[in-house]
Structures are given as structure tokens and as C-alpha cells.
Amino acid sequence: MSDRTADLAAIQQLLDGIVRAWDAADADAFGRAFTADASYVTFVGTCYRGRADITESHRALFRAFTKGTRMASETVSTTFLGPDVAVVVGRGDTFKGRRRALSKIQTYVLVREPGGWRVAAFHNTRRRGLMERVQFRFAPGTRPAVR
């Protein structure tokens, strides 16, 4: 197995840049993290296609619903599918004021382009804590080994 230390650092730098762009409400910087043909699925199910669509939708969001919010994010796992493709699973959320428990889980498909790692696909899902607890109680075998 090859040493992926440099790739992991570059990927973390990309993810940290997404957080910084969100915190600054910088739609252009946010959009630059994505490939030209990226897909972006929100937790409500909206699907944006392409960097321009992702950038402009976030420009509108930063002026409205998410105005003044900050982003919190943590990486759960990174799996390399090849030398230039990685899948990152993470937890995250946006907040105003004090940071809360991270209530969403994301999947990123990352690709290495000539300028570095970029997000080719992103999917965000809101966790349903009560539903998870009920499910795990009545079907304990459904509890994941790693949480």
C-alpha cells in the first residue's frame, strides 16, 4: 500500500478551504472547491449540477437562509478508490453562535485535477437521531460498527 500522507493533507486542506469559504460567505471560493461538472445534493434533496450552479446557489444562500452562519466539519473516513479518486465521509453542520452537535453526514467524491483535489460529487443528509435510536433499539444488528 502506498503512503497517502500528502494526499490526505491536500484533501484536508480542500475541506478546510470549504469551511473557510462558508464562514466568509465567499461563494466564489466555495465554488472553486468543485469540479466544473460537479453534482451537489442538499439535505432537502435539491440537486445542483456544475460549478457555476453550485457557486450561484450558494451566493444566494449566503445572502438569505445561511446568512451569518458558520460551518463545522469533521472527517469520519477517507477511502482511496484509485490514485486520483477518493471518497470522504464526514459529519458537519452550520450554526450561528455556539457550535452544536453535528447533525448531518456527508459523502464527498473527490478527484485529483491538474490544480489539485476537487469535489466531483457531494451529498448531504440530515441525521434523524430519534429514528436512529428507535431503529437500533428494535433492530440492534443495524447499529454501525463505527459511529
C-alpha positions in Angstrom: 0.0 0.0 0.0 1.4 3.4 -0.9 1.8 6.3 1.5 -1.1 8.7 1.1 0.1 11.2 3.7 0.5 14.0 1.2 -2.9 13.3 -0.4 -4.6 13.2 2.9 -3.1 16.5 3.8 -4.2 18.0 0.5 -7.7 16.7 0.9 -7.9 18.1 4.4 -6.7 21.4 3.0 -9.5 21.3 0.4 -12.1 20.5 3.1 -10.8 23.2 5.4 -11.0 25.7 2.5 -14.7 24.8 2.0 -15.3 25.7 5.7 -13.3 28.9 5.4 -15.3 29.9 2.3 -18.6 29.2 4.0 -17.6 31.2 7.1 -16.6 34.1 4.9 -19.8 33.7 2.8 -17.5 33.6 -0.2 -19.5 31.8 -2.9 -16.6 32.1 -5.5 -14.1 30.4 -3.2 -16.7 27.8 -2.2 -17.4 27.1 -5.9 -13.7 26.7 -6.7 -13.6 23.6 -4.5 -15.8 21.8 -7.0 -15.1 20.4 -10.5 -16.7 22.1 -13.5 -19.3 19.3 -13.8 -19.8 18.5 -10.1 -23.0 17.4 -8.5 -24.2 18.8 -5.2 -27.2 17.3 -3.3 -28.5 19.2 -0.3 -30.1 17.6 2.8 -33.5 18.7 1.4 -32.9 16.9 -1.8 -32.1 19.8 -4.2 -29.5 18.8 -6.8 -27.2 21.4 -8.3 -25.1 20.5 -11.4 -21.9 22.2 -12.2 -19.6 24.6 -10.5 -21.5 27.7 -11.8 -24.8 26.4 -10.4 -23.2 25.5 -7.1 -21.5 28.9 -6.9 -24.6 30.9 -7.7 -26.9 28.9 -5.5 -24.5 29.5 -2.6 -24.2 33.1 -3.4 -28.0 33.3 -2.9 -27.9 31.2 0.2 -25.2 33.3 1.8 -27.5 36.3 1.3 -30.6 34.6 2.7 -31.1 31.4 4.7 -27.5 30.8 5.7 -26.5 34.5 6.2 -24.2 34.9 9.2 -23.8 31.1 9.7 -20.5 29.2 10.2 -19.7 25.7 9.3 -18.3 22.9 11.5 -17.0 19.8 9.9 -15.1 16.6 10.8 -13.8 13.7 8.6 -15.1 10.3 9.5 -13.2 8.3 6.8 -11.2 8.7 3.6 -11.1 5.8 1.1 -8.9 6.0 -2.0 -10.5 4.2 -5.0 -7.5 4.8 -7.1 -4.6 7.2 -7.3 -6.8 10.2 -8.3 -10.2 9.4 -6.7 -11.2 9.4 -3.0 -14.4 9.1 -1.1 -14.7 11.1 2.1 -17.4 10.6 4.7 -17.8 13.4 7.1 -20.1 15.0 9.7 -21.0 18.6 9.6 -23.4 21.4 10.3 -23.9 25.1 10.1 -24.6 27.2 13.1 -25.0 30.7 14.5 -23.5 31.5 17.9 -22.3 28.4 19.7 -21.4 25.3 17.8 -23.8 22.4 18.3 -23.5 18.6 17.8 -23.0 17.8 14.1 -26.4 16.8 12.8 -25.6 16.0 9.2 -23.5 13.4 7.4 -21.9 14.0 4.0 -20.3 12.0 1.3 -17.8 13.6 -1.0 -16.3 12.1 -4.1 -13.0 13.8 -4.8 -10.9 13.7 -7.9 -7.4 15.0 -8.4 -7.2 17.6 -11.2 -4.1 19.4 -12.5 -4.8 22.2 -9.9 -5.3 19.8 -7.0 -8.1 17.8 -5.4 -11.7 19.0 -6.1 -15.1 17.8 -5.2 -16.8 15.9 -8.1 -19.9 14.9 -6.1 -21.3 15.9 -2.7 -24.4 14.5 -0.9 -25.6 15.9 2.5 -28.1 14.0 4.7 -29.6 15.2 7.9 -29.3 12.6 10.7 -32.5 11.6 12.4 -31.2 10.9 15.9 -34.5 9.7 17.4 -35.2 7.5 14.4 -31.7 6.0 14.7 -32.2 5.3 18.4 -35.6 3.6 17.8 -34.1 1.5 15.0 -31.1 0.4 17.0 -33.3 -0.5 19.9 -35.6 -2.7 18.0 -33.1 -4.0 15.5 -29.7 -3.9 17.3 -28.0 -5.5 14.3 -28.5 -2.4 12.3 -26.2 -0.3 14.6 -23.0 0.5 12.6 -19.7 -0.8 13.9 -18.2 2.7 13.6 -20.3 5.8 14.5 
